[in-house]
Amino acid sequence: MNSYPHISINKKHLSHNMHEILTRCTRSHVKVTGIIKGCNGHEEIAKLMLESGCESLGSSRITHLKALKRAAFECDTWLVRTPMISEVNELVKYVDVSLNSEESVLEAIHTACKMHKKNHQVVLMIEMGDLREGIFDQVKLEEMVDKIESQWTTLQLIGVGTNLGCYGSIRPTVEKMHALIEIAEKVERQIGRKLKYISGSATSSLPLIFKDTMPERINHLRLGESLLINKDLPLYHNMKLDTLYEDTMRIKAEIIEIKEKPTYPYGVISVDAFGNTPVYEDRGIRKRAILALGRQDISDHEKLMPMDPEVFIYGSSSDHLIVDITDSKEPYQVGDVMSFDMFYQAMLQAFLNQEMPILFE
Ligand SMILES: *Cc1c(COP(=O)(O)O)cnc(C)c1O
């Protein structure tokens, strides 16, 4: 007997999709760090990423990477959020590579490395316009490179990278990649050797690989969304690959009420469960179902898509999802189960919910 709500994963299809994407990357000589923060570090999914061709695994959270090391994963672990100074001891114990943009953090990592008799590999993040993390000032970059090379002897500079399409919505373009390569080559001249990695951002950079326009020297990407759920590319980048399955992950929930009711709330309208006043459209009396699924499971109902094309979502509270079933061909009853596809944010929240079973089919 299944319990609801749960995440249902089609393992064969998920693995197929990862394989397809990673094969394209390999063909373009791009190595991939599989990013597991979106699935709360789920180890079986991490394993699938490795089996499908990821070179290493990464997350924004050390806890995920520590769990991988404890579970004897043999690949390198990458921390893709600039480390907190308060976590450098954990960092050097459980993380092989980190992305960095702050001098004081690097110094703290070096100190921790000395204490634990460890080495740590560093990728310097360069600001390229998206305005999240990254070194902005070229002179500062040179100083940091110099200190890593001469002063912080436990640190190995293995690459430079950038982050695009996260905060500032800046699209990774061929021009942005060339600008990154230019900076990387300056660093290479400064240190007198080639960098192992020039890391050209995340899922939003994949179109360059699929279109075969990724400049040759970009040899690394950090991929999460595309490997896990692959909604961004078809939706925002007009890049739908026919060879990919669309049914890799679903969230399934149970119906707890079905009634015909008005669609416009009656009484004095104030605020909803979250202090907002949404706009309600009056569609007259409609047949609605309530599911035992709420924002604590999926963050925001806008990030869900009902698999029944005739069903649409009215709204949600912490533990309830209200949908319209008037036009559906399915004879829904209380106790029936509905399936939903998820966008990244809903997936992230679902995996974070400790009570949510994750079932592999
Ligand atoms: C989350 C993250 C990624 C992965 O991004 P996706 O869009 O999920 O592929 C890559 N790099 C950094 C720095 C990240 O924080």
The ligand as an ORCA input file, in Angstrom:
! r2SCAN-3c Opt
* xyz 0 1
  C      22.972     25.183     -8.427
  C      24.225     25.492     -9.121
  C      24.545     24.848    -10.332
  C      23.573     23.913    -11.029
  O      22.590     24.663    -11.679
  P      21.425     24.003    -12.567
  O      20.739     25.148    -13.172
  O      20.569     23.227    -11.633
  O      22.080     23.119    -13.582
  C      25.751     25.150    -10.913
  N      26.622     26.022    -10.348
  C      26.346     26.662     -9.199
  C      27.336     27.628     -8.651
  C      25.147     26.411     -8.542
  O      24.869     27.072     -7.411
*
